[in-house]
Amino acid sequence: MQTKKTEDNSILPTRRYRSLWPYAGIFIFILLSVLIWGVILNGSLAENKVLFDKYFSHDINFIEFISENPDYSEKLDQGLKLFAKEDYRAAIDIFDEFPDNHTAMLYRSISFMKLNQHGLAALDLDRILNDSSKIYYDQAKWYRALLYLKLNQSTEATQMLDEIAADHGVYKTKALMLRNEINPKR
């Protein structure tokens, strides 16, 4: 480092280094901005995780499915029982044998959510939502909204919760409560 002595024998950096101070200031400003923004985002992520955990439950009663569904099969029943025992990996393996069955898609997506494989969960939920038969449509919409929340996509979650509340389905009350917790000023 080049320095120069002054009359009182103190050492000062040369001009070459003095010209770097504005850049160092800019760098520190950017670094602090990124850190502050990260804290804000992490706060939002933590908040969304708490809400997700509060509302995420697999409260679908699959026992009714077994007795009422014409597509019932013992193999699918085995997958549902594994799901109920929280053996999600094994349940997914069985549900994979029923690629076009809405019950298998729904429970596979919830299993993926439980295993934090959110991209795979979204694929199944979106397939159900885009199917014209509308089987498990309300459930898929609810879990998709929760998945948006988990992925910190609050805008998309809020929009879907608004749609659920407008549909007057089974999840209307939960959707209104969750939407108000995400955005209490609405």
C-alpha contacts under 8 A as a table, 3 or more apart, distances in Angstrom:
res1	aa1	res2	aa2	distance
1	M	13	P	7.72
2	Q	13	P	6.39
2	Q	14	T	6.01
3	T	11	I	6.22
3	T	12	L	5.59
3	T	13	P	4.64
3	T	14	T	5.35
4	K	11	I	5.72
4	K	12	L	5.55
4	K	13	P	6.47
4	K	14	T	6.38
5	K	8	D	7.86
5	K	9	N	5.44
5	K	10	S	5.70
5	K	11	I	4.80
5	K	12	L	6.50
6	T	9	N	5.15
6	T	10	S	5.56
6	T	11	I	6.46
6	T	12	L	7.41
7	E	10	S	7.51
13	P	16	R	7.87
13	P	17	Y	6.13
13	P	18	R	6.68
14	T	17	Y	5.79
14	T	18	R	6.52
15	R	18	R	4.89
15	R	19	S	6.24
16	R	19	S	5.61
16	R	20	L	7.28
17	Y	20	L	5.33
17	Y	21	W	7.23
18	R	21	W	5.65
19	S	22	P	6.84
20	L	23	Y	5.36
20	L	24	A	6.32
21	W	24	A	4.99
21	W	25	G	6.15
22	P	25	G	5.01
22	P	26	I	6.25
23	Y	26	I	5.04
23	Y	27	F	6.09
24	A	27	F	5.00
24	A	28	I	6.15
25	G	28	I	5.15
25	G	29	F	6.13
26	I	29	F	5.02
26	I	30	I	6.17
27	F	30	I	5.19
27	F	31	L	6.11
28	I	31	L	5.02
28	I	32	L	6.09
29	F	32	L	5.23
29	F	33	S	6.11
30	I	33	S	5.02
30	I	34	V	6.16
31	L	34	V	5.21
31	L	35	L	6.24
32	L	35	L	5.04
32	L	36	I	6.08
33	S	36	I	5.17
33	S	37	W	6.03
34	V	37	W	5.11
34	V	38	G	6.03
35	L	38	G	5.03
35	L	39	V	6.32
36	I	39	V	5.13
36	I	40	I	6.33
37	W	40	I	5.06
37	W	41	L	6.15
38	G	41	L	5.10
38	G	42	N	5.96
39	V	42	N	5.09
39	V	43	G	6.09
40	I	43	G	5.13
40	I	44	S	6.38
41	L	44	S	4.99
41	L	45	L	6.06
42	N	45	L	4.81
42	N	46	A	5.94
43	G	46	A	5.10
43	G	47	E	6.09
44	S	47	E	5.02
44	S	48	N	6.09
44	S	152	N	7.48
45	L	48	N	5.11
45	L	49	K	6.05
45	L	150	K	7.90
45	L	152	N	5.91
46	A	49	K	5.03
46	A	50	V	6.27
47	E	50	V	5.22
47	E	51	L	6.40
48	N	51	L	5.06
48	N	52	F	5.97
48	N	149	L	5.88
48	N	150	K	6.14
48	N	152	N	6.41
48	N	182	I	7.84
49	K	52	F	4.96
49	K	53	D	6.06
49	K	149	L	7.59
49	K	150	K	5.83
50	V	53	D	5.20
50	V	54	K	6.12
51	L	54	K	4.98
51	L	55	Y	6.26
51	L	149	L	7.94
51	L	178	L	7.56
51	L	181	E	7.91
52	F	55	Y	5.40
52	F	56	F	5.63
52	F	146	L	6.07
52	F	147	L	7.93
52	F	149	L	6.46
52	F	150	K	5.88
53	D	56	F	5.34
55	Y	146	L	7.69
55	Y	178	L	7.73
56	F	143	Y	7.79
56	F	146	L	6.97
58	H	110	I	7.25
61	N	64	E	6.10
61	N	65	F	7.40
62	F	65	F	4.89
62	F	66	I	6.55
62	F	80	L	7.23
63	I	66	I	5.28
63	I	67	S	6.88
64	E	67	S	5.54
64	E	68	E	6.10
65	F	68	E	5.31
65	F	69	N	5.40
65	F	72	Y	7.88
66	I	69	N	6.01
66	I	72	Y	6.13
66	I	77	D	7.03
67	S	72	Y	7.93
69	N	72	Y	5.52
72	Y	76	L	6.99
72	Y	77	D	7.39
73	S	76	L	5.29
73	S	77	D	6.19
74	E	77	D	4.86
74	E	78	Q	6.16
75	K	78	Q	5.01
75	K	79	G	6.50
75	K	94	I	7.20
76	L	79	G	5.02
76	L	80	L	6.31
76	L	94	I	6.90
76	L	95	F	6.80
76	L	98	F	7.90
76	L	104	A	7.32
77	D	80	L	5.05
77	D	81	K	6.22
78	Q	81	K	5.12
78	Q	82	L	6.30
78	Q	91	A	7.89
78	Q	94	I	7.77
79	G	82	L	5.09
79	G	83	F	6.15
79	G	90	A	7.45
79	G	91	A	4.56
79	G	92	I	7.39
79	G	94	I	5.41
79	G	95	F	6.31
80	L	83	F	4.89
80	L	84	A	6.17
80	L	91	A	6.79
80	L	107	Y	7.66
81	K	84	A	4.97
81	K	85	K	6.29
81	K	91	A	7.97
82	L	85	K	5.00
82	L	86	E	6.27
82	L	87	D	5.20
82	L	88	Y	6.82
82	L	90	A	6.73
82	L	91	A	5.27
83	F	86	E	4.92
83	F	87	D	5.56
83	F	88	Y	5.45
83	F	91	A	5.45
83	F	107	Y	7.61
83	F	111	S	7.30
84	A	87	D	7.53
87	D	90	A	5.70
87	D	91	A	6.21
88	Y	91	A	4.93
88	Y	92	I	6.03
88	Y	111	S	5.18
88	Y	112	F	7.61
88	Y	114	K	7.53
88	Y	115	L	7.42
89	R	92	I	5.21
89	R	93	D	6.47
89	R	111	S	7.48
90	A	93	D	5.12
90	A	94	I	6.62
91	A	94	I	5.25
91	A	95	F	6.13
91	A	108	R	7.40
91	A	111	S	7.65
92	I	95	F	4.89
92	I	96	D	5.95
92	I	108	R	5.45
92	I	111	S	6.84
92	I	112	F	7.92
93	D	96	D	5.28
93	D	97	E	7.15
94	I	97	E	5.47
94	I	98	F	7.55
95	F	98	F	5.41
95	F	99	P	7.19
95	F	104	A	4.93
95	F	105	M	7.13
95	F	107	Y	7.76
95	F	108	R	6.17
96	D	99	P	5.64
96	D	104	A	7.54
96	D	108	R	7.88
98	F	101	N	5.40
98	F	104	A	6.20
98	F	105	M	7.97
99	P	104	A	7.30
99	P	105	M	7.07
100	D	104	A	7.83
100	D	105	M	7.33
101	N	104	A	5.32
101	N	105	M	6.19
102	H	105	M	4.91
102	H	106	L	6.02
102	H	128	I	6.71
102	H	135	I	6.68
102	H	136	Y	7.02
103	T	106	L	5.22
103	T	107	Y	6.22
103	T	136	Y	7.64
104	A	107	Y	5.34
104	A	108	R	5.75
105	M	108	R	5.06
105	M	109	S	6.02
105	M	124	D	5.46
105	M	125	L	7.30
105	M	128	I	7.46
106	L	109	S	5.20
106	L	110	I	6.37
106	L	124	D	6.79
106	L	125	L	6.68
106	L	128	I	7.68
106	L	136	Y	7.43
106	L	139	Q	7.98
106	L	140	A	6.83
107	Y	110	I	5.04
107	Y	111	S	6.01
108	R	111	S	4.94
108	R	112	F	6.10
108	R	121	A	7.22
108	R	124	D	7.47
109	S	112	F	5.00
109	S	113	M	6.20
109	S	120	L	6.94
109	S	121	A	4.04
109	S	122	A	7.02
109	S	123	L	7.88
109	S	124	D	5.65
109	S	125	L	6.41
110	I	113	M	4.93
110	I	114	K	6.22
110	I	121	A	6.66
110	I	143	Y	7.73
111	S	114	K	5.03
111	S	115	L	6.29
111	S	121	A	7.78
112	F	115	L	4.98
112	F	116	N	6.10
112	F	117	Q	4.96
112	F	118	H	6.37
112	F	120	L	6.44
112	F	121	A	5.18
113	M	116	N	4.95
113	M	117	Q	5.71
113	M	118	H	5.53
113	M	121	A	5.87
113	M	147	L	7.77
114	K	117	Q	7.65
117	Q	120	L	5.77
117	Q	121	A	6.45
118	H	121	A	4.94
118	H	122	A	6.08
118	H	147	L	7.12
119	G	122	A	5.14
119	G	123	L	6.46
120	L	123	L	5.18
120	L	124	D	6.74
121	A	124	D	5.51
121	A	125	L	6.28
122	A	125	L	5.08
122	A	126	D	5.88
122	A	144	R	6.81
122	A	147	L	7.44
123	L	126	D	5.26
123	L	127	R	6.22
124	D	127	R	5.09
124	D	128	I	6.39
125	L	128	I	5.20
125	L	129	L	6.21
125	L	140	A	5.31
125	L	141	K	7.50
125	L	143	Y	7.59
125	L	144	R	6.34
126	D	129	L	4.96
126	D	130	N	6.01
126	D	140	A	7.73
126	D	144	R	7.81
127	R	130	N	5.21
127	R	131	D	6.13
128	I	131	D	5.26
128	I	134	K	7.09
128	I	135	I	7.28
128	I	136	Y	7.10
128	I	137	Y	6.38
128	I	140	A	6.53
129	L	134	K	6.95
129	L	137	Y	5.75
129	L	140	A	6.45
129	L	141	K	6.86
131	D	134	K	6.05
134	K	137	Y	4.88
136	Y	139	Q	5.33
136	Y	140	A	6.06
137	Y	140	A	5.14
137	Y	141	K	6.10
138	D	141	K	5.15
138	D	142	W	6.25
138	D	164	I	7.58
138	D	169	G	6.93
138	D	170	V	7.44
138	D	171	Y	7.33
139	Q	142	W	5.15
139	Q	143	Y	6.23
139	Q	171	Y	7.94
140	A	143	Y	5.25
140	A	144	R	5.91
141	K	144	R	5.04
141	K	145	A	6.19
141	K	160	M	7.20
141	K	164	I	7.23
142	W	145	A	5.22
142	W	146	L	6.39
142	W	160	M	7.95
142	W	161	L	7.47
142	W	164	I	7.28
142	W	171	Y	6.91
142	W	175	A	7.71
143	Y	146	L	4.95
143	Y	147	L	6.05
144	R	147	L	4.89
144	R	148	Y	6.19
144	R	157	A	7.88
145	A	148	Y	5.09
145	A	149	L	6.33
145	A	156	E	7.38
145	A	157	A	4.63
145	A	158	T	7.53
145	A	160	M	5.69
145	A	161	L	6.35
146	L	149	L	4.96
146	L	150	K	6.16
146	L	157	A	6.79
147	L	150	K	4.92
147	L	151	L	6.16
147	L	157	A	7.83
148	Y	151	L	5.13
148	Y	152	N	6.30
148	Y	153	Q	4.99
148	Y	154	S	6.61
148	Y	156	E	6.29
148	Y	157	A	5.05
149	L	152	N	5.02
149	L	153	Q	5.51
149	L	154	S	5.49
149	L	157	A	5.53
150	K	153	Q	7.48
153	Q	156	E	5.61
153	Q	157	A	6.22
154	S	157	A	4.91
154	S	158	T	5.94
154	S	182	I	7.45
155	T	158	T	5.19
155	T	159	Q	6.22
156	E	159	Q	5.10
156	E	160	M	6.19
157	A	160	M	5.23
157	A	161	L	6.06
158	T	161	L	4.99
158	T	162	D	6.11
158	T	179	R	5.85
158	T	182	I	7.51
159	Q	162	D	5.10
159	Q	163	E	6.41
160	M	163	E	5.00
160	M	164	I	6.23
161	L	164	I	4.96
161	L	165	A	6.12
161	L	175	A	5.12
161	L	176	L	7.03
161	L	178	L	7.80
161	L	179	R	6.23
162	D	165	A	5.13
162	D	166	A	6.18
162	D	175	A	7.29
162	D	176	L	7.50
162	D	179	R	7.50
163	E	166	A	5.09
163	E	167	D	6.24
164	I	167	D	5.21
164	I	168	H	6.98
164	I	169	G	6.93
164	I	171	Y	6.69
164	I	172	K	5.78
164	I	175	A	6.36
165	A	168	H	5.77
165	A	169	G	7.36
165	A	171	Y	7.28
165	A	172	K	4.33
165	A	173	T	7.12
165	A	175	A	5.83
165	A	176	L	6.10
166	A	172	K	7.44
167	D	172	K	7.29
168	H	171	Y	7.73
168	H	172	K	5.53
169	G	172	K	5.49
170	V	173	T	7.58
171	Y	174	K	5.31
171	Y	175	A	5.86
172	K	175	A	5.09
172	K	176	L	6.19
173	T	176	L	5.22
173	T	177	M	6.23
174	K	177	M	5.10
174	K	178	L	6.05
175	A	178	L	5.22
175	A	179	R	5.92
176	L	179	R	5.15
176	L	180	N	6.12
177	M	180	N	5.25
177	M	181	E	6.35
178	L	181	E	5.01
178	L	182	I	6.23
179	R	182	I	5.11
179	R	183	N	6.04
179	R	184	P	7.53
180	N	183	N	5.08
180	N	184	P	4.49
180	N	185	K	7.47
180	N	186	R	6.85
181	E	184	P	5.44
183	N	186	R	6.10
